Amino acid sequence: MELFKGRPENTDNREEREIRVYDLLDSLGIEYMRTDHEPADTMEACNKIDAVLDVVICKNLFLCNRQKTNFYLLMMPGDKPFKTKELSSQINSARLSFATEEAMLEYLDIKPGAVSIMGLMNDKENKVRLLVDEDVLKGEYIGCHPCVNTSSLKIKTEDVFTKYLNAVNHTVETVVLKGE
C-alpha cells in the first residue's frame, strides 16, 4: 500500500460514490491523504491500513431504533467495545440494532464494510444523526473510507467536523462510551 496526496489521477474503475467524495472534499479545499487496498472487511485489515495512514480508522456503525424510524451513524475508536445499553441511554432510544443494508444504501449510499462519515453527504434529508465518541474528537486526524472499502483517507479532524459537516448540513453529537 502506498500513501498518496489527494484523489487518484485515474478514476477508471472507481465507483461514482467514491468520486463524489473526492469532488466534495476538493471543492471545500480539504486536504487528504489516500491509500488504496483490498477490501477492508476485518479489524486486522484496518490495522494494516492504519499503519500506512499513521492514523486510527474509526469503527463506524450504522444503527437504528426498534421501529426503524431513527437512524444513527456512530463513530468510535476501533479498539473500544460497543455496548448498546451504554449508548441507548445517552440518546434516549430504548433499543438499538444494526440498520439494514437497504437503509444503508437508501440514506448513505454505502454498502456494508464501507460505512463512513463521508456517507452523510448523501443524506440530503438529514435522516441520520451523527454520534461520535469523545475520544475520536481528540485526535489530530481521522481515518475513513470514501464510501467504498477499497480506499481509505486521512483527514484533519477539524476539517471533517467543521468544513465537511457544515457543507453536508449535519451536526455532531458527542457521546461518551466507556466500553465496560
N, C-alpha and C positions, 0 to 999 in steps of 0.2 A: 504494500500500500504506500502510495506517495501522498504528500500534502501539497495542495495547490491553492493559490490565492484566487478566489472568485469562481465564477461559473466555468463550466467546461467550454473549451474552444469549439469543439464539435458536438452538436446536440443531436446528431443522428442516433437513433435507437434509445433516446431518452423519452420518458413519459412526459406528456404535456403538463401534468400536475407538478412535476419537478421543475420544468422550465418556468412555469408561472411563479414559483418561489424565487428563483434567481431574478426574474424580471422585477418582482416587487422589491426585493432587497436592494437591487441595483438602483431602482428608481428612488428609493429612500436614502441612498447614499450610505447604506450599512455595509461595512466591510466584513468579509467572512473568509475563512479557510475551509477547504473541502477535501475530502478523500473519498475515493470510490472503492467498493469492496463487494465481496459476495454478500448475499442477503444476510443481514444481521438478525438472526432469529433466536439467539440464545444470549444470556448474560456473558458467557465466555467469549463469544464473538464480539460483543460490545466492549469487553475489556481490552481486546486487541486494538480495536478502533480507538478507544480512549487513549491508548499509549501513543498512537500515531498523532492524534489531535492534541495530546497533552491536556486533556480535559475529561471530566467525568460526564458521560452521556446519561441524561436523566432517565429514570423509569417513567414512562408515560402510560397512564391507564385511562381508558375511556369507559366511564361508568354511567349508570342511570339509576333512578329510583324504581321501586317495585312496579309502579304504574306505567313506567317508560314514558313519562311526561317531562321529566327533568334530566338533563344530560350534563356531565361534568368531565372535564379533562384535568386529570391530576398529574402534576409533575413532582417527582420526589427523587431523592438520591437512590441510585440503583442498589446500593447495599443495605438499604433500610427496609425492614419487613413492613408489609401493608396490612393493617388491621382495620376492617371496615367499621367496626364499632367506634374506634377512635375518631375516624373522620365523620361518621354519621352525626355524632353529637355536635360537632363544630359547625355543620352546615344545615342543621335541623332537617335531616332527612332520615326517616325511620329505618329504611333498609336500602342498601346499595348493592348493586351487582354489576357485572360487566355488561356493557351495552352490546347489542348485536352487530354483526358485520354489516348488515344492511343500514343500520343507523349510522355507523361509522362512515360509510360511503355517502349517505344522504347529507349528513351535517358537515363532515370534514373533508370529503372526497379523498379518503385514505383507506388503504386496505390493512388488515391485521399485520402486525410486525413493523409498521411504518408510522404508528401514531406519534404525533409531534405537535408542538405548539404552532408550527407553520401551517397546520391544517385549519387553524382559526381564520385564515384569510378566505376560506371557502364557506364560512358560517356567516353569511350576509345578514341573517335574521337574528343573530345573537341567541341562538337556542342552547349554546354550550357555555357553561360557566367555567372559567379557568381557576383552578385551585392549585396553589404552589406551596410546597413545604418550605418553611422559612430557611432551611439550610441551602436550598437551591439558589436563593437570592444572595447568599453570602459570597459566592464565587465570582471571580472577575469575568469568567467566560462560562457559557453553557454549550453543550453538545446536543445536537438534534438532527433528525432526518429532514430532508427537503421533500416530505410527503411520499418518499419511496425508501425502502430499506436497503438500497444498494449504494447509497451515498450518505455521508454524514458531514455536518457543518460544525464549525467552531465560531461562535459569535459572541461579542461582548454582551454580558448580561444586561448592562444598562441599555444598550441599543435594542435588545429584544423587548425589555419591559417598559420602554418609553416609546421610541420611534415606531417600532413594529406594532406594538399593541394599539397605539394611537391610530395608526394607519388602518388597522383592521377593525377598529371600533370595539375593542374588548378591554376589560379591566382585569386586574389580578386580585384574587382573594388569597391572602396568606393564611396557611393553616400550620399547625404545629403537630407533627407526627413523631411520636417517641419510638414507635415500633416495638413496644413492650407487650 
